[in-house]
Amino acid sequence: MKLAGVLVLITLAMPMTGHAQTYPAKSIRLILPFPPSGGTDTLGRGIAQTLSAQIGQQVVADNRPGAGGNLGLELASKAPADGYTMVLSSPLIAIAPMLFAKVNYDAEKELAPVTMLGLARKVIVVHPAVPAKTLKELVALARKQPGKLNFGSGGVGTSNHLTAELLKSVAGVNIVHVPYKGTAQALAALASGEVDMVLGSMAPFVPLVKSGRVRPLAVLAETRSSVLPDLPTAAEAGFPGVTDDTWYGMFVPAATPREIVNRLNQELHRTLANPELVQRLETVGIETRTSTPEALGRFVKSESARFGKVIRDAGIKPM
């Protein structure tokens, strides 16, 4: 009877082991919850291209914008948990429940973390007409003329909105929020002088900085960026509490078998160590990072707590 029991266990284990060994047997869908040209798209397409060559199966980057990024996360949460659907998320996955009155998925229960992917340095940039050459000068100007300066964002509750609210809280200033329908529109408004300031991920700012259409004041990170090495950090400018990178992580439907999650984790670690991809991402201000699934899960929870305070302090109501 003991021998029979052992044989049953071996038999039950064989299909699972075989599945893990043959995975992936077809193309993998990588959902990108935001439109083309942003940081999520740049990172996602770079990963898809490199990972495809690595595993011998096509990884298809699928932009599915909508509902402030929630549509893509919802689609991933409802997809078959077979390892053939992944979703790349920004901090949205940590803050969506606090920002939206109705979200059609439960990230904690329906999506499982795979690995951290990278960090995009954020910068504070102003229109050249703003008479401030440093972050300290900008804060002094805002304190002298409360409510006169304004900042653009990609919409209420977006990452660049919350980063600006973090700056306002730390510096104790009143700067007016002007929401747009996306970060691209906010950047266009900044370049034209329609708004005074925008805070956000470095990638889309770099061409505007290099062309002189906007003026960078500080990078919101613990260390300077190799892309703009002369740009001081907010801490160097006297505001150590204003540190806020945009992070990216990979997630799969929650019931995805653990051995497939582990395989994806290993493959993505290899992908993000690819020198060509690393260099390509660094040129747009994205630095690769990896983690265990558990570490990413803990990090998402800590970000929910951190941004929750910013949202409450700013009085942002669910949309």
C-alpha positions as CSV (number, residue, x, y, z in Angstrom):
1,M,0.0,0.0,0.0
2,K,2.9,2.4,0.8
3,L,4.4,1.6,-2.6
4,A,1.1,2.2,-4.3
5,G,0.8,5.6,-2.5
6,V,4.2,6.6,-3.7
7,L,3.4,5.7,-7.2
8,V,0.2,7.8,-7.1
9,L,2.1,10.8,-5.9
10,I,4.7,10.3,-8.7
11,T,1.9,10.0,-11.3
12,L,0.2,13.2,-10.0
13,A,3.5,15.1,-10.1
14,M,4.5,14.0,-13.6
15,P,2.0,16.2,-15.6
16,M,3.0,19.3,-13.6
17,T,6.7,18.6,-14.1
18,G,6.2,17.9,-17.8
19,H,4.3,21.1,-18.2
20,A,7.1,23.1,-16.6
21,Q,9.6,21.5,-18.8
22,T,7.8,22.2,-22.0
23,Y,6.8,25.8,-21.1
24,P,6.6,27.9,-23.1
25,A,5.1,26.0,-26.0
26,K,3.5,29.0,-27.7
27,S,3.6,32.8,-27.8
28,I,3.2,34.9,-24.6
29,R,1.1,38.0,-24.4
30,L,2.6,40.9,-22.5
31,I,-0.1,43.5,-21.7
32,L,1.0,47.1,-21.5
33,P,-1.7,49.2,-19.7
34,F,-0.7,52.5,-21.2
35,P,-0.4,54.0,-24.8
36,P,2.8,53.7,-26.9
37,S,5.8,56.0,-26.3
38,G,5.7,56.2,-22.5
39,G,8.0,54.5,-20.0
40,T,5.8,51.4,-19.7
41,D,5.8,50.9,-23.5
42,T,9.6,51.5,-23.9
43,L,10.5,49.0,-21.2
44,G,7.8,46.5,-22.2
45,R,8.8,46.4,-25.9
46,G,12.5,46.1,-25.0
47,I,11.7,43.2,-22.7
48,A,9.4,41.5,-25.3
49,Q,12.1,41.7,-28.0
50,T,14.9,40.4,-25.8
51,L,12.8,37.7,-24.1
52,S,11.5,36.4,-27.4
53,A,15.0,35.7,-28.7
54,Q,15.9,34.2,-25.3
55,I,13.1,31.6,-25.0
56,G,12.5,30.8,-28.6
57,Q,8.8,31.9,-28.5
58,Q,7.3,35.2,-29.5
59,V,6.5,37.6,-26.7
60,V,3.8,39.9,-28.1
61,A,3.6,43.4,-26.6
62,D,-0.1,44.4,-26.5
63,N,-0.9,48.0,-25.6
64,R,-4.3,48.1,-23.8
65,P,-4.8,51.6,-22.5
66,G,-8.0,52.6,-20.8
67,A,-9.5,53.5,-17.5
68,G,-6.4,55.2,-16.3
69,G,-4.4,52.0,-16.9
70,N,-6.8,49.8,-15.0
71,L,-8.1,48.1,-18.2
72,G,-4.8,46.3,-18.9
73,L,-4.6,45.1,-15.3
74,E,-8.2,43.9,-15.4
75,L,-7.6,42.0,-18.6
76,A,-4.6,40.3,-17.1
77,S,-6.4,39.4,-13.9
78,K,-9.2,37.6,-15.8
79,A,-6.9,35.8,-18.3
80,P,-6.2,32.1,-18.1
81,A,-3.6,31.4,-15.4
82,D,-1.4,29.3,-17.7
83,G,1.7,31.5,-18.0
84,Y,0.8,32.9,-21.4
85,T,-0.4,36.3,-20.1
86,M,1.8,38.8,-18.3
87,V,1.1,42.4,-17.4
88,L,3.7,45.1,-16.8
89,S,2.6,47.6,-14.2
90,S,3.8,50.9,-12.9
91,P,2.8,52.1,-9.3
92,L,-0.8,52.1,-10.5
93,I,-1.2,48.5,-9.2
94,A,-0.5,49.8,-5.7
95,I,-2.6,52.9,-5.7
96,A,-5.6,52.1,-7.9
97,P,-7.9,51.0,-5.0
98,M,-7.4,54.4,-3.3
99,L,-7.9,56.5,-6.5
100,F,-10.8,54.9,-8.3
101,A,-14.3,54.4,-6.9
102,K,-14.7,51.2,-8.9
103,V,-11.9,48.9,-10.0
104,N,-13.0,45.7,-11.7
105,Y,-10.2,43.5,-10.3
106,D,-8.6,42.8,-7.0
107,A,-4.8,43.1,-7.6
108,E,-3.9,41.5,-4.3
109,K,-6.1,38.4,-4.9
110,E,-6.1,38.2,-8.7
111,L,-2.5,39.1,-9.7
112,A,0.7,37.5,-8.6
113,P,4.1,39.3,-8.6
114,V,6.9,37.8,-10.7
115,T,9.8,40.3,-10.4
116,M,10.7,43.9,-10.2
117,L,11.8,45.2,-13.7
118,G,13.3,48.6,-13.3
119,L,13.2,52.2,-12.0
120,A,12.7,55.3,-14.0
121,R,14.2,58.4,-12.5
122,K,11.8,61.3,-12.0
123,V,12.8,64.9,-12.6
124,I,11.3,68.3,-11.9
125,V,11.3,70.5,-15.0
126,V,10.0,74.0,-15.5
127,H,9.3,76.2,-18.5
128,P,12.3,78.6,-19.3
129,A,10.1,81.6,-18.4
130,V,9.9,80.5,-14.8
131,P,12.5,82.6,-12.9
132,A,14.0,79.7,-10.9
133,K,17.3,78.0,-11.8
134,T,17.3,75.6,-8.8
135,L,14.7,73.6,-6.8
136,K,15.5,75.9,-3.8
137,E,14.7,78.9,-5.9
138,L,11.5,77.4,-7.1
139,V,10.3,76.6,-3.6
140,A,11.2,80.2,-2.5
141,L,9.2,81.6,-5.4
142,A,6.2,79.4,-4.6
143,R,6.3,80.5,-0.9
144,K,6.5,84.1,-1.9
145,Q,3.6,83.8,-4.3
146,P,1.3,81.0,-3.1
147,G,-1.1,79.7,-5.7
148,K,0.5,81.6,-8.6
149,L,2.6,78.8,-10.0
150,N,1.0,75.7,-11.5
151,F,2.0,72.2,-12.5
152,G,0.7,69.9,-15.2
153,S,0.0,66.2,-14.9
154,G,-1.4,63.3,-16.8
155,G,-4.6,63.4,-14.7
156,V,-5.8,63.3,-11.2
157,G,-4.1,60.5,-9.2
158,T,-1.5,59.8,-11.8
159,S,2.1,59.2,-10.7
160,N,3.3,62.7,-11.8
161,H,0.3,64.2,-9.9
162,L,1.1,62.4,-6.7
163,T,4.8,63.2,-7.0
164,A,4.0,66.9,-7.2
165,E,1.7,66.6,-4.2
166,L,4.7,64.9,-2.3
167,L,6.8,67.9,-3.2
168,K,4.1,70.3,-2.0
169,S,3.8,68.5,1.3
170,V,7.5,68.3,2.0
171,A,8.2,71.9,0.9
172,G,5.0,73.4,2.4
173,V,4.0,75.2,-0.8
174,N,0.8,75.9,-2.7
175,I,1.1,75.1,-6.4
176,V,-2.0,74.7,-8.5
177,H,-2.7,71.4,-10.2
178,V,-3.7,71.4,-13.9
179,P,-4.7,67.9,-15.0
180,Y,-4.5,66.8,-18.6
181,K,-5.7,63.6,-20.4
182,G,-2.2,62.1,-20.4
183,T,1.4,62.9,-19.7
184,A,2.1,63.7,-23.3
185,Q,-0.4,66.4,-23.2
186,A,1.0,67.8,-20.0
187,L,4.5,67.9,-21.5
188,A,3.2,69.7,-24.6
189,A,1.6,72.2,-22.3
190,L,4.8,72.7,-20.5
191,A,6.9,73.1,-23.7
192,S,4.4,75.8,-24.9
193,G,4.4,77.7,-21.6
194,E,0.8,76.8,-20.8
195,V,1.9,75.4,-17.4
196,D,5.0,76.2,-15.3
197,M,6.1,72.8,-14.1
198,V,5.8,69.1,-14.6
199,L,7.3,66.3,-12.5
200,G,7.6,62.9,-14.0
201,S,9.7,60.0,-15.4
202,M,12.9,61.2,-17.1
203,A,12.5,59.4,-20.5
204,P,10.1,61.7,-22.3
205,F,11.7,64.8,-20.8
206,V,15.2,64.2,-22.1
207,P,14.6,65.4,-25.7
208,L,12.9,68.6,-24.4
209,V,15.8,69.2,-22.0
210,K,18.5,68.7,-24.6
211,S,16.6,71.0,-27.0
212,G,16.4,73.7,-24.3
213,R,12.6,73.8,-24.4
214,V,12.4,73.0,-20.7
215,R,14.7,73.5,-17.7
216,P,15.5,70.7,-15.3
217,L,15.9,71.5,-11.7
218,A,16.4,68.3,-9.8
219,V,16.2,64.5,-10.1
220,L,14.0,62.8,-7.5
221,A,16.3,60.0,-6.6
222,E,18.9,59.1,-4.0
223,T,21.7,59.4,-6.6
224,R,22.3,61.4,-9.7
225,S,21.4,60.0,-13.1
226,S,24.0,59.1,-15.8
227,V,21.6,60.5,-18.4
228,L,21.7,64.0,-16.9
229,P,24.8,63.8,-14.6
230,D,25.0,67.5,-13.9
231,L,21.5,67.6,-12.5
232,P,21.5,67.5,-8.6
233,T,19.2,65.3,-6.6
234,A,16.4,66.8,-4.6
235,A,18.3,65.9,-1.4
236,E,21.4,67.8,-2.7
237,A,19.0,70.8,-3.3
238,G,17.9,70.7,0.3
239,F,14.8,68.5,0.1
240,P,15.7,64.9,1.1
241,G,12.1,63.9,1.5
242,V,11.3,64.3,-2.2
243,T,12.5,60.9,-3.5
244,D,10.1,59.1,-5.8
245,D,11.2,56.9,-8.7
246,T,8.7,55.4,-11.0
247,W,9.0,51.6,-10.6
248,Y,7.9,48.8,-12.9
249,G,7.0,45.2,-12.0
250,M,5.8,42.1,-13.9
251,F,2.6,40.3,-12.8
252,V,0.6,37.2,-13.9
253,P,-2.9,35.9,-13.1
254,A,-2.8,34.8,-9.4
255,A,-3.5,31.1,-10.0
256,T,-0.5,30.7,-12.4
257,P,1.5,27.6,-11.2
258,R,4.4,28.4,-9.0
259,E,6.9,26.6,-11.2
260,I,5.9,28.8,-14.2
261,V,6.2,32.0,-12.0
262,N,9.7,30.8,-11.0
263,R,10.6,30.1,-14.7
264,L,9.4,33.6,-15.7
265,N,11.3,35.1,-12.8
266,Q,14.5,33.4,-14.0
267,E,14.1,34.3,-17.6
268,L,13.3,37.9,-16.9
269,H,16.4,38.2,-14.7
270,R,18.4,37.0,-17.7
271,T,16.6,39.4,-20.0
272,L,17.3,42.4,-17.7
273,A,21.0,41.5,-17.5
274,N,21.3,41.7,-21.3
275,P,23.9,44.4,-21.9
276,E,22.3,45.7,-25.1
277,L,18.9,46.1,-23.4
278,V,20.4,47.6,-20.3
279,Q,22.2,50.2,-22.3
280,R,19.2,51.0,-24.5
281,L,17.0,51.6,-21.4
282,E,19.7,53.7,-19.6
283,T,19.7,56.2,-22.4
284,V,16.0,57.0,-21.6
285,G,16.5,57.0,-17.8
286,I,15.3,53.5,-17.0
287,E,17.6,51.4,-14.7
288,T,16.9,47.7,-14.6
289,R,16.2,46.0,-11.3
290,T,15.1,42.5,-10.4
291,S,13.7,40.8,-7.3
292,T,12.0,37.7,-6.0
293,P,8.2,37.4,-6.4
294,E,7.9,37.8,-2.6
295,A,10.1,40.9,-2.5
296,L,8.0,42.6,-5.2
297,G,4.8,41.7,-3.3
298,R,6.1,43.3,-0.1
299,F,7.2,46.3,-2.0
300,V,3.8,46.8,-3.6
301,K,2.2,46.8,-0.1
302,S,4.7,49.3,1.2
303,E,4.0,51.6,-1.8
304,S,0.3,51.4,-1.1
305,A,0.9,52.6,2.4
306,R,3.2,55.4,1.3
307,F,1.1,56.7,-1.4
308,G,-2.0,56.3,0.7
309,K,-0.7,59.0,3.1
310,V,0.1,61.3,0.1
311,I,-3.5,60.8,-1.2
312,R,-5.1,61.5,2.1
313,D,-2.9,64.6,2.9
314,A,-3.7,66.0,-0.6
315,G,-7.4,65.4,-0.1
316,I,-7.7,63.4,-3.4
317,K,-11.1,61.7,-3.6
318,P,-11.7,58.5,-5.5
319,M,-12.8,59.1,-9.1
